[in-house]
Amino acid sequence: MLNKSWRLQTWSDLDQPWDIIVIGGGITGAGIFNMAAQKGLKVLLVEAHDFAFGTSSRSSKLVHGGIRYLRNRQYDVVRESIRERERMIKESDGLVEPLPFIFPSFENNLRETRMMKMGVIFYDLMAFKWQHQSLGKKKTTAILPALKSKGLVGGVQYMDSRVDDSQLVLRVIMDGIRFGGSAINYARVIKLLKTQQGKVIGVVVKDKSGELNPSEKDIRGKVVINATGPWSDQVRADLDVQPKLRPLRGSHLIFSQEKIPLKAAVTMLHPRDNRALFAIPWENRTMIGTTDLDHNHVGDETRISQEETAYLLEAAQHAFPNYPVTESDIISTFAGLRPVINTNAPTPSKESRAHAYWDENGLVTIAGGKLTIFRIMAADVLNFCRSRLPHTPQFHHWSPCFIHPQAQKAEQRSDPDWIMMAGRLGLDVHTFFENANSEDMHPIETIPELWAELTWAAQNEAVVHLDDLLLRRVRLGLLFPNGGLAHMPRVRSLVQQPLGWSDEDWEEELTRYQHIWQNNYYLPQ
Ligand code: FAD
């Protein structure tokens, strides 16, 4: 139960010596935290904003091999990603679900179609599964009625999988806490603690929730791991070292399913530069992305640019001319930064997505990689740190990181709500079903999430601000027009009391949320 008393307790317990301090509560930090806690290490994770605030809530939401990377011959990245995808589908209790993709084949892209066919064979060989198929024109249009029919020859279908990225991060962190780790959000590392010789021995953390006293603490650990994704160079700057990252911005547009109806995801080529993009059915909406652009100034927030909006709209209009969309059809947008290691490749898309880790005066940094391979990244960096953690056995990326809930009634095993909630909440699914108000056990209008999730998250999931709740726990803000403003009266009735907010607090939070949504999750002004 991550509520206010949990926050006070966790903060007061920080002054103990830790084996590992993990900076950053995105998927990279979450994976390291979970795996270290499993081995009984004393591990603390500190996150400056909300859990999954950074790139890990702004991805394309795929646990995938990365068909695009085959074009750049990044075979190792694809191979390990496919293996991880298969394990995640098996092990995540319904959080990660298989998703068919179709690459439409046109008279003018037969060469690309041939390459795609070769790619999906490679894909299936890696997964030890034969699940791709060639579709004729009739079948392709039956699955994807929105698709351009002029020149359409058929399609290449292959399988990948989809996840709610911020829910994945939260589940990995929650299971890490169940394994015995400590994690706290709204706790920013503002400085590294060093010996006189400059060796890193801990961090100075500042409370950003505004609820804690004293608001700053010195924390010491045998190992300090910098898992701050695109912010890694900012944490490293305390060591006077050269930047290593090339942050690359990727943005998405979200439309309703009425505007772009999809029963499968579409892998499409942009008419301007032939780059591969995706149209993905997600939470009963259609998501189009992504871009891949240099992003020079890494601030707190990232947003889509006017040029990216136009570029993605052009792709949507070109692929789905029978369902022409315009700017006014966009429900929301979001943008994230890939924490890619800079190798000075000629274009952003040519930069490798492989991960790397290194030690600088005791500060271990890990960057690059993907959401899909978070366990490989975690095991790699923890093994790298083992020499500083006496008697710690080898870490393996295949050791399970989820604690599985068992269905108590036979009918639960086929109940879609139970399966969805078991994926999100793990062991807490039982308490959720026991305590939820039956009136709130219904989907929020057109999305699968339940109203009761809002109350649950407000009570149990370390929510500090309304944007935590509406952008990362239950993703109303991305899925309804105006950030879900029309639903605020009911949201308020469900969360104000569990969050302990006065009427004034609610108004302040609503204003803050609208400001964040308008500036970072909608069209550029
Ligand atoms: P982040 O998620 O950014 O986490 C870093 C965290 O550190 C942040 O929460 C931040 O607040 C915190 N932090 C920063 N400074 C401090 C500090 N001083 N103190 C404490 N905390 C701090 N991968 C896939 O596998 N599948 C996909 O579909 C996919 N799609 C993508 C689409 C886009 C547009 C992008 C940009 C990336 C995509 N990726 C995908 C890659 C994947 O999302 C990232 O590799 C991954 O999310 C990075 O996670 P991270 O934890 O390293 O960084």
Boltz pocket constraint, residues with backbone or C-beta under 6 A from the ligand:
constraints:
  - pocket:
      binder: B
      contacts: [[A, 23], [A, 24], [A, 25], [A, 26], [A, 27], [A, 28], [A, 29], [A, 46], [A, 47], [A, 48], [A, 49], [A, 50], [A, 51], [A, 52], [A, 53], [A, 54], [A, 55], [A, 56], [A, 57], [A, 58], [A, 59], [A, 60], [A, 61], [A, 62], [A, 63], [A, 64], [A, 187], [A, 188], [A, 189], [A, 190], [A, 227], [A, 228], [A, 229], [A, 230], [A, 231], [A, 235], [A, 248], [A, 249], [A, 250], [A, 251], [A, 290], [A, 291], [A, 335], [A, 336], [A, 337], [A, 338], [A, 339], [A, 366], [A, 367], [A, 368], [A, 369], [A, 370], [A, 371], [A, 372], [A, 373]]
      max_distance: 6.0
